Amino acid sequence: MEMNAIAAGLLPVGLAIALGALARRFLIPDEADWAGLNKITFYLLVPGLVISTLANADIAAIPVREIAQALVLAAALVALVLGAVYAVTPKTAEAKAGYSSLFQTATRWNAAVALGVTGEMYGAVALTVIALSMLVLMPAVNVVNIALLTRLHSERRLRLGESLWKVLSNPIIVGCLLGLAVSLPGVSVWPPLMNVVDALADASIAAILLIVGAGLRLSNWSAPRARRNIALSCALKLVLMPLCTLLLAAALGLRGVLLSSVVIVAAVPTAMHGYVLAREMGGDAPLYASAASLQVLLSFVTLPCWIWLAASV
């Protein structure tokens, strides 16, 4: 049952990435075509996904504080490790681009995979945990990552006001703010407008995965620094993050489906839409695509282990 659920969540992701790579190789070789799809996804589809997800969250029946504490503290611990990595990273443009993609792939999480796995295995309670995790992590993770990308890849040192504006005007942050506003009690949206937002959300996952596949460059593995960043990304995201989350959540008293669901949030591979940000904001997009794809493959091994450990507590 567990392996079937994990396969149901991960196989479509891997197949869609492979389809994007094949399409880039044989059907749509022109880079300009993919650049156009990337912009549509960045400015319209991903914000629609964020708004739709946050607007439909219902978190009244689960221990919000304990789940939020476990997720935030685990993410903070991983961020501290990444801070130490930056201290020894050369400050060249190429090295900073690689570091920003390392940071993104180590701190983001693939909500689509988490929803697929928990929905198949545990049902409504687990899906509510995923929705809460999105409310807690999605705005914070996006703000931190976009602020980092802005800081590292701006051509000149930005004033505080300029930095804040660049972060707050980012389409994904706008989506987070609108989604949180729509999720407030008593707030309603004109149904036809919400239908459009939901349609954008439905289209976003496929577009993101195809773009990641089209951007995959196996030659990226030839550089030693790229190999180190990819390996470190996988270790932080698939090992350290779920380990910290499991220990913290268990210490806070979570058990059963709640514990397993929180651990799944931490143990799934990185979010694919970070590739769109890397490509648009100056990060190392091929490194992001390679790390994200390898995480998907490795998670077929690591995710069942974390699920088993969570169920054994």
N, C-alpha and C positions, 0 to 999 in steps of 0.2 A: 504493500500500500504506500509506504513512504517513498520508495524509489519511483513508483508510478507517478506520484504527485510531484516529485522533484523533476522528473522528466517532462511532465506536462507543463511545468513552469519554465524550464530552461531550454528544452529543445526548440520551441518556436523562436526564441531569441537567437540561438546559434544558427538556425536555418535562415532566418531573415538577414542576418549579417552576411552569411555565405551568398545569399541571393544578391545583396548589394554589391559584393565583390565581383560576382559573375557579370552583373549588369554593367558595372564600370569597365570590366575587361572586354566584353563582347558586344553589348548593346548600346551603351551610352558612354563612349570614351571621352567625349568633350568635357573638359573640366568646368567650362562656363555653365553647362547645364546643371551640374551638381552644386556649383556655387549659388545658382538661383534657388534651387531647392533648399539649400542650407539657410538662406536668408528668410524664405517663407517659413521654415520650421522655427527659426530663432525668434522672429518677430510676431508670428501668429499661432502656430500649432502648439509649441511648448507652453506659452502663457495660457492658452486654452485648456491644456491638460492640467496645469496647476490650479486654475480657477475652478474647473469642474471637480477636481479631487477634493479640494478644501471645502467647497460649498456643500458637498454631500456627506460630510463627516458627522457621525452621531456617537458621542463619547460618554454619555451619561452613566453607563452601567459598568464601567471598568475603573480600576485604581489609577487614576490619572497621574497623581503625584509620583508614585513609585516607578511607573513606567517612564515618565519623563526624566526623573532623576537618573535612572540607569542609562538611558540613551544619551543624555547630555554629558554625564560624567565620562562615559566610555569614549565619546567623541572628543572630549577635551583631552583625555589621556593620549589618544592617537595624535591629536594636534600638537601636543607638547613634544612628542617624538619627532614629528615633522619639523617643528621649530628647531630642534637640535640638528636635523639634517640640513636645514637651510644655513645654519651657522658655518658649516664646512663646505657649502656649495660655492663654486666660483661665481662671481657676479657678472659674468659675461651674458650677453643677450641670449645666446644659445642655451647656456646652462640654466638661466632663469626660466626660459620657456619649458625646458624639460622638468624643472622643479614644479612649476605651476600645474603641469599635467599630472605629475606624481601626487601633488597635494589633492587635486580634484579626484583622481581615481581612488585615493585612499580614504577620502571622507564622504563621498557620495554613495548612495545606495539605490538599487534598482527596485522601485516600488512595484513595477509591473510583475517582476518575478516573485516578489514577496506576496503580492495579492494572489497570484496563480497558485503558489505552493500552499499558503495557509488556507485559501478558499477550498482547495481540493481536500486538504487533510483535516481541517478543524471547523470550518463553517463560520457562522455569523460573528461569534465572539472574537475570533482571530482577525476577521476582517475589520472589526471595530478597532482592534489594537493597531492594525496597519494604518487606519485612518488617523488615529491619534498620533502615531509616529510621524505621519506626514505633517500634521499640524505643528508638532514640536520641532521637527528636524528640517523640514523643507525650507521654510523662510530663513532659519538661522544658517544652515549650510550654504544656501545660495548667497546670502549676504556676505559671509566670510570668503567664499570662493571668488565672487565677483570683485570684492574689495581687494583681494590678493592679486587677481589678474590685472585690475586697474593700476595697482601700486607697482607691480613688477614690469608692466609692459607699456606704461605711458612714456612718451618721449622726453618729457620734462617732469620735474617734481611738482605735483599738484598741490594747491592749497586745500585746506580741510573742506571748505565749501564746495570746491570743484569735485573733490573725491566723493563727497556725500551725494552730489547731484548725479555723478556717473553711476554710482551704485543704485540710487533710488529710481533713476530713469531707465535702468536696464529692464527689458521686457519681462524677464522672469521675476524680478522683484516686484514689478507692477502687478504681475499675475498673482504673486503671493499676497500682496496687500489687498487686491480686489477679492481674492478667494476668501481671505480672513474676514473681510467686511461682509461678504455675502453669507458667510456661515453664522453671523451673529443672530441671536434670537430676534424675531420680528422683522428681519430683513427679507424681502422677496424681490425676485427679478422677473421682469416680463417674460413669460414662458417661451415665446418665439426666440427671444434673444438668448435665453439659456439653452435652447435647442441648438442654436448656432455654436455656442461655446462647447457644448457636448460633442458636436460634430467635429470641431477642431481637435478636441481631445482624442476622439476615436482615431483620427488620421495621424496623430502625432507619433504614436509608438512605432508604426510601420515606417514612417518617414525617417525617424531618428535611426532605427536599426539599419535601414538601407544606406543612409549617409555614412554610418560607421563602417559598414562593409565596403562601401566605395572608397573610403579613406584609408583602408587597411594597407599598410606597406610592410611586407616582410623584411625588406632591406633595413628597416629601422633597427633590427636586432644586431646589425653589424657593428654598431658603435658600442664600446664598452660601457660608457655612461648610460646609454639608452637601456642596455641589458640590466644594469644595476637598478635603474629607476623602475623598470617593469617588474623585476623580481621583488623589490622593496614594496612596490604598490600591492602586489599579490599577498605578500606576507602581512602587511599592515591591515589590508581590507578583509582578507579571508581567515586570518589567524588571530592577530592581536585585537581587532575590533570585537569579534564575537566572544573571545575569551574574557575581555574586560566586561562586556555586557552581561555575560552569563554569571560571572562572579558578583557583580554589583546587583543585578536583578535578584539573584538568589539570596544575597545578604539583606535585601529590602523586603523579603518575604514572598516574592512571586513564585508560583508553582504551577504545574500542569500546563494547560493550554496557554495561559497568560505568559508563563516563562518561555515556553517553546516559541510563541509568536514573536516575543521581543528578541529572542536570540536569532530567529530567522531574519528579522529586520537588519540585524547587525551582520549576518553571515552571507547575505546575498551579494552577488557581484555589483560593481559600481554602476551608477546610472549612465545610460548612453547619451543623454542630452548634454552632459558635460563636454562631449566632443564638439558639439555645436558652439559652445562658448569658447573652447580652445581655438577653434578655427576662426571665430569672429574677433577674438580679443587678443590674439598674439601668442597663445600657448603652442605647445608642440602637439599638433593634432594627430599626426601619424603615431606618435608615442602613446597618446591617449587611446587611439583605436586598437593598437596592439595590446596594451595592458588590459583594456576592457574585454577584448575577445579572449585573452588567455584566462582572465578571471572567470568568464563563463564556463570555459572548459574545466578548469580546476574545481569549480564549485560543484560539479557532479560528484566529486570525491569528498570535498570538505563539508558541504552542506548536510549530507546525511549524518556525518560524524557529529556535528553540532546539534542536530535534532535529537540524535540518540543520547548525547550527553545531557541535554536539557530535560529529556523525558526521564533520565535516571536520577535526577536530583530529588 
